[in-house]
């Protein structure tokens, strides 16, 4: 049974995309779990087809986590549809702030041989892209938290929904605020791998059955080999791709974090610090909020025998960018935004690298530099 996942914070656009699939694919059924009732201890489930609601029920919270309840309830519901044998397409309509990646992986891993993820859509109203991406509010403040401890923001959640999808389903749901060329340019630069299909164009049905590689999608987003945006400048929106080999000075970079985070609507990439030369760090920022995380070791820091344990996609990416001195260590950051000051960003980022004198002092001296990122990367529990 083909399974198409439809997500996105733009609920009206999402509902329009699901309704279109139900109309255009005979025998299709949509499942939706409403997490807005999670504070009451339950998650509401609705199963519907083109003629209306077929079934409704509730699932209890699991570990006080609405997303956990969704995962526990979703696969059995899909299995029931698959066993019935008359569902040509199962459409999983995610709730507003649920990200499609974990849901696609749940279906792929636990769905057995009776179902297959064939598409992941993120439904988008282009006129709402900029305000949504720039929103630094916590999901809890917006009434969109998927669990009591959900610390994500609106901007970073929306960015990940955009960047995972194989198809962006575009719907104009805010006639009072029409999209302009800059909105479409921003989408083009942020999601180079995604197809764009208008909900009213009639192309969603074919896309829903086209196929989706869950493992390749995960590799495409992994910090070590992510498919990042390319240099671009169109309709007032620009993308800066900044690549260097020399390590960052931890103190200077930490002091510049606020300016760098606020310089673009969206920035992503990987980087390394002089005092942590073996650690690959990921950079993920949107809406003025930055997440820096330890993404594991650089391959250059591993013994040869350990390479066999590394995903082949990452080995290929490292080999293509290998440096005789640094190995796969590199600074690769991208910044995308309307009105981007690319030259100012280059100057600021370059100033955060080790100077010639600091670099010449060598790795032993680098490790004694200011441990500015220790609190961020090694929190005391």
C-alpha positions in Angstrom: 0.0 0.0 0.0 1.5 3.3 -1.0 1.8 5.9 1.8 2.1 9.6 1.1 3.0 11.9 4.1 1.7 15.4 4.0 3.0 17.9 6.6 3.6 21.6 7.1 2.8 24.4 9.5 0.4 26.0 7.0 -2.7 24.1 8.0 -5.0 25.4 5.3 -2.5 24.6 2.6 -2.0 21.2 4.1 -5.7 20.4 4.2 -6.1 21.6 0.6 -3.4 19.2 -0.5 -4.9 16.3 1.3 -8.4 17.1 -0.1 -7.0 17.2 -3.6 -5.3 13.8 -3.2 -8.5 12.3 -1.9 -10.4 13.6 -4.9 -7.8 12.7 -7.5 -6.8 9.2 -6.3 -9.8 6.9 -6.2 -9.8 4.6 -3.2 -7.5 6.9 -1.1 -7.9 7.3 2.6 -6.4 10.1 4.9 -5.4 9.6 8.5 -4.9 12.6 10.8 -3.9 12.8 14.4 -4.8 16.0 16.1 -2.3 16.8 18.9 -4.1 19.9 20.1 -5.8 17.7 22.8 -2.6 16.4 24.1 -2.9 18.6 27.2 -6.0 16.6 28.1 -4.0 13.3 27.9 -5.2 12.1 24.5 -4.6 12.4 20.8 -7.6 12.5 18.4 -7.5 10.3 15.3 -9.7 10.8 12.2 -9.8 8.6 9.2 -11.6 9.9 6.1 -12.0 9.5 2.4 -13.4 11.8 -0.3 -16.9 11.2 1.0 -16.2 12.2 4.6 -15.2 10.8 8.0 -15.0 7.0 8.1 -13.8 6.6 11.6 -12.7 8.6 14.6 -11.2 7.8 17.9 -8.7 8.7 20.6 -5.2 7.4 21.5 -3.7 7.9 24.9 -0.5 9.8 25.4 2.7 7.7 25.6 5.4 8.9 28.0 3.6 12.3 28.1 4.6 12.8 24.5 2.0 13.4 21.8 4.4 12.5 19.0 5.1 9.2 20.7 1.3 8.5 20.8 1.1 9.3 17.1 3.8 6.8 16.3 2.3 4.1 18.5 -1.2 4.6 16.9 -0.2 5.4 13.3 1.4 2.1 12.2 -1.5 -0.2 13.5 -4.0 2.1 11.6 -2.0 1.8 8.4 -1.7 -1.9 8.9 -5.5 -2.2 9.1 -5.9 -0.3 5.9 -3.3 -2.4 4.2 -4.9 -5.6 5.4 -8.3 -4.5 4.0 -6.7 -4.5 0.6 -9.0 -1.8 -0.9 -6.9 1.4 -0.1 -5.0 2.6 -3.2 -3.2 5.3 -1.3 -2.9 6.1 2.4 -2.4 9.8 3.1 -0.9 10.6 6.4 -1.8 14.2 7.3 0.6 15.3 10.0 -0.4 17.8 12.6 1.0 21.4 12.3 4.4 21.1 14.1 5.1 17.4 13.5 8.1 16.9 11.3 7.9 14.5 8.4 11.3 12.8 8.8 10.6 10.8 12.0 7.2 9.8 10.7 8.5 8.6 7.4 11.2 6.6 9.1 8.6 5.0 11.5 6.5 3.9 8.6 9.6 2.6 6.7 11.0 0.7 9.7 7.8 -0.6 11.4 5.4 -0.8 8.4 6.7 -4.2 7.3 6.1 -5.4 3.7 2.5 -4.3 3.5 3.2 -0.6 3.0 5.8 1.7 1.3 6.4 5.5 1.7 6.0 6.8 -1.8 6.1 10.6 -1.2 6.6 13.2 1.4 4.9 16.5 0.8 5.2 19.8 2.7 2.2 22.0 2.0 3.1 25.7 1.7 1.4 29.0 1.2 4.2 30.9 -0.5 3.0 34.2 1.0 3.6 32.9 4.5 7.1 31.5 3.9 9.1 34.6 5.0 7.1 35.4 8.2 7.0 31.7 9.2 10.7 31.1 8.6 11.6 34.3 10.4 9.5 33.5 13.5 11.6 32.9 16.6 8.7 32.1 18.9 8.7 28.9 20.7 6.1 26.4 19.5 4.6 26.5 23.0 4.0 30.2 22.7 2.3 29.7 19.4 0.1 26.8 20.8 1.9 24.3 18.5 4.1 22.3 20.9 3.9 18.6 20.3 4.9 17.7 23.9 5.2 19.6 27.2 9.0 19.9 26.9 9.0 20.8 23.2 11.7 23.5 22.9 11.6 24.0 19.1 10.8 27.3 17.5 8.4 28.0 14.7 11.2 29.0 12.3 13.4 26.0 12.7 10.5 23.6 12.6 9.2 25.1 9.4 12.7 25.0 7.9 13.1 21.3 8.5 9.6 20.6 7.1 10.6 22.3 3.9 14.0 20.7 3.5 13.0 17.1 4.0 10.1 16.9 1.6 10.4 15.5 -1.9 7.5 17.8 -3.1 6.3 21.2 -2.0 2.5 21.4 -2.5 1.8 25.1 -3.1 -1.5 26.6 -2.2 -2.7 30.2 -2.1 -4.7 30.3 1.1 -4.2 33.9 2.1 -5.7 36.0 -0.7 -5.3 39.2 1.3 -1.5 38.7 1.2 -0.4 37.5 -2.2 3.0 35.9 -2.7 5.7 37.9 -4.6 8.7 36.7 -6.6 10.9 36.9 -3.5 8.8 34.3 -1.8 9.3 31.9 -4.6 13.0 32.7 -4.9 13.4 31.9 -1.2 11.7 28.5 -1.7 13.9 27.8 -4.8 17.1 28.5 -2.9 16.3 26.6 0.3 14.9 23.4 -1.3 16.9 22.7 -4.4 16.0 19.0 -4.4 12.2 19.4 -4.0 9.6 19.5 -6.8 7.1 22.3 -6.7 3.5 21.4 -7.6 0.5 23.7 -7.3 -2.4 22.0 -5.4 -4.8 23.1 -8.1 -2.6 21.9 -11.0 -3.7 18.2 -10.8 -0.1 16.9 -10.5 -0.2 15.8 -6.8 -1.7 12.3 -7.6 1.2 11.3 -9.8 3.7 12.7 -7.3 2.1 10.8 -4.5 3.0 7.5 -6.2 6.4 8.5 -7.6 8.5 6.9 -4.8 10.6 8.1 -1.9 13.9 6.9 -0.6 13.9 7.3 3.2 17.6 6.4 3.6 18.7 8.8 0.9 16.6 11.6 2.4 18.3 11.1 5.8 21.7 11.2 4.1 20.7 14.4 2.3 20.2 16.1 5.6 23.1 14.6 7.6 25.5 17.4 8.6 28.5 15.5 7.3 27.1 15.2 3.7 24.1 17.5 3.6 22.9 18.7 0.2 23.2 22.4 1.1 21.9 25.4 -1.0 24.1 26.7 -3.8 25.3 30.3 -4.4 22.3 32.3 -5.8 20.9 35.8 -6.1 17.4 36.4 -7.5 14.5 38.8 -6.8 16.2 40.2 -3.7 17.0 36.9 -2.1 20.6 35.6 -2.0 22.4 32.6 -0.7 26.0 32.8 0.4 28.1 29.6 0.4 31.1 30.1 2.7 33.8 27.4 2.6 37.2 27.4 4.3 39.7 24.8 5.6 41.3 26.6 8.6 39.6 26.0 12.0 37.6 28.6 13.9 38.9 30.3 17.0 36.3 29.2 19.6 36.3 32.5 21.5 35.9 34.8 18.4 33.3 32.6 16.8 31.2 32.4 20.0 31.3 36.2 20.3 30.0 36.5 16.8 27.2 33.9 17.1 24.3 36.4 17.6 25.3 38.5 14.6 25.8 35.4 12.4 22.5 33.9 13.5 20.5 37.0 12.9 22.2 37.7 9.5 19.9 35.4 7.5 16.5 33.9 7.6 18.1 30.4 7.3 21.6 29.1 7.7 22.9 25.6 7.8 26.2 23.7 7.5 29.1 22.0 9.3 32.2 23.4 10.9 35.1 22.7 13.2 36.8 24.5 16.1 40.5 24.6 16.8 40.1 23.3 20.4 37.9 20.4 19.2 39.7 19.3 16.0 38.2 15.8 15.9 34.6 16.9 16.3 32.2 17.6 13.4 29.8 20.3 14.5 26.5 21.1 12.9 25.1 24.6 12.4 21.3 24.9 12.2 19.6 28.4 12.4 16.3 29.9 11.6 14.1 32.7 13.0 17.0 34.1 15.0 17.5 30.8 16.9 20.7 28.7 16.5 21.3 25.1 17.3 24.9 23.9 17.4 25.4 20.1 18.0 28.1 17.5 18.1 27.5 15.4 15.0 30.2 12.9 15.8 33.9 12.6 14.6 35.4 13.7 11.4 36.4 10.7 9.3 40.0 12.0 9.4 40.0 11.4 13.2 39.0 7.8 12.9 41.3 4.8 12.5 41.1 3.2 9.0 39.4 0.1 10.4 36.4 2.2 11.6 35.6 3.5 8.1 33.8 0.3 7.3 31.3 1.2 9.9 30.5 4.5 8.3 27.6 5.0 5.9 28.8 4.7 2.3 27.2 8.1 1.4 29.4 9.8 4.0 32.5 8.0 2.8 31.9 9.1 -0.7 31.2 12.7 0.4 34.5 12.8 2.4 36.5 11.3 -0.4 35.3 13.9 -2.9 36.3 16.8 -0.6 39.5 15.2 1.0 42.4 17.5 1.8 45.9 16.2 2.3 46.3 18.1 5.6 42.9 18.5 7.0 41.2 15.3 5.6 37.4 15.9 5.6 37.6 18.7 8.1 36.1 21.9 6.6 34.0 24.9 7.2 30.9 24.8 5.0 28.1 27.2 5.9 25.3 28.6 3.8 23.2 31.6 4.6 19.9 32.3 2.7 17.8 35.4 3.1 16.1 38.4 1.5 18.4 41.4 1.7 21.5 39.3 2.6 24.7 41.2 3.3 27.0 38.6 1.8 30.2 40.6 1.9 29.6 41.6 5.6 29.1 37.9 6.4 32.3 36.9 4.6 34.3 39.5 6.6 32.8 38.4 9.9 33.3 34.7 9.3 36.9 35.1 8.1 37.7 37.1 11.2 36.6 34.2 13.3 39.2 31.9 11.8 42.6 31.3 13.4 45.2 34.0 12.4 48.4 33.0 10.7 50.3 33.2 14.1 47.6 31.2 15.9 47.6 28.6 13.2 51.4 28.3 13.2 51.3 27.5 17.0 49.9 24.1 16.1 47.3 21.7 17.5 48.7 21.5 21.0 48.3 25.2 21.4 44.9 25.2 19.8 43.5 22.9 22.4 44.4 25.5 25.1 42.3 28.2 23.5 39.3 29.6 25.2 36.8 26.8 25.8 33.9 29.0 24.8 31.7 26.3 23.4 32.1 23.9 26.4 28.9 25.1 28.1 26.9 24.8 24.8 28.3 21.4 23.7 29.0 19.8 27.1 26.1 20.9 29.4 26.2 19.8 33.0 23.1 17.6 33.6 
